[in-house]
Amino acid sequence: MRHDQRRVRFVYPDPEADAREADGVDPTFEQAFDNATSEILMGRREGWWNVALAYDEVDWPGESFSALRQSARLGDIDGLMRYSNWLWEFGERAPAIQVRSRRHTREPGDDPVAPETLRLKELTLTYWIQVCHDDVVEETLAALAELDVTYASDYAYWLEDHDRFRDAVRLLRTVIAEKDCAEILSLPLGNLLERHGDPAGATGAYTAGIAAGDYFSAFNLGTLKNDLGEEREGHRLIRLAASHGDRKAIRWLRSQRRWEQRHRHSRIRHPV
C-alpha cells in the first residue's frame, strides 16, 4: 500500500544512510525513542510526534495514542492531524472536529485576529461539520485550498471522487507551480496519475517530490518501479525512503528479506 499524503517527518540518526540501515541493522526502537526524547527535552514540538512513531514500530497503540494527544496539545500540525483522524476512526466525531479546528491557531507567531487566520479557522470548522453530514461543499474545499495548500490534496481527491480527474490534476499542478509546494503535493499528484493509468506522469510527480525532500514519494515511486518490472531501481528507491525513516519502506524491506531467506532455504537440497 502506497502513501496517500505526506505525514511523517521523523528522520533516523543518519539521514545520509543508504542500504546499510535498511538492509543491515535497522534502527531500533530504543534509538528512535531516545532521539525523540532528546527532541522533547530540547523543547521541540515534533518530539512527541516522533515518540508516537517509535511506539508504532513496536505496535504499542495505547502509548502511541497518548503521545499523539500530547503532540496535538502542543499544536504540532502532524500530531493534530493524526490525533484527530484517530478520534474520527473511533467514532469520536465531535472531539475530532474540535481538534481539527484548533489546527490553524496554535502555530507560533500566528496573529489570533488576523483576517486570514480567522477565515481559515472558520472554514476548517465548516468543512468538518460538512464531513460529519457527508455533504462537503466544493466551495468550502476551494476556499480552504486557497488559504492553505495542505488542503489542495483533499480538494483534489474530492474532485476525483466526483469523476473530475482532469480538474484534480490541473488543481494540484497549478498549486505546486504557483506556491512552490512540490514537497507537499507531489505525492497526491503522483497517486492520482498512477491510479488513472499514467505511470510516466506519476514517475515525474514522485521524482519532483523526492527532489523537494519528500522521501515518501521515494517509496511510492519504488513500488511503482517494481510493478513495472524495474526491480533494481525500485529497491534502490525503497531503501532511500527507509533510510529517511519511512516505516512502510522499512517494513517492506524486512518482508522482502524474509521472503528471500525462505526462498534460499527452499532451494537447499538436503541429503536423503
PyMOL commands that set and color helices and strands:
alter all, ss='L'
color gray80, all
select helices_A, chain A and resi 19-24+29-41+46-57+61-73+77-89+93-101+103-105+115-132+138-147+149-161+165-179+182-195+199-211+216-227+231-243+247-267
alter helices_A, ss='H'
color red, helices_A
deselect
rebuild
show_as cartoon
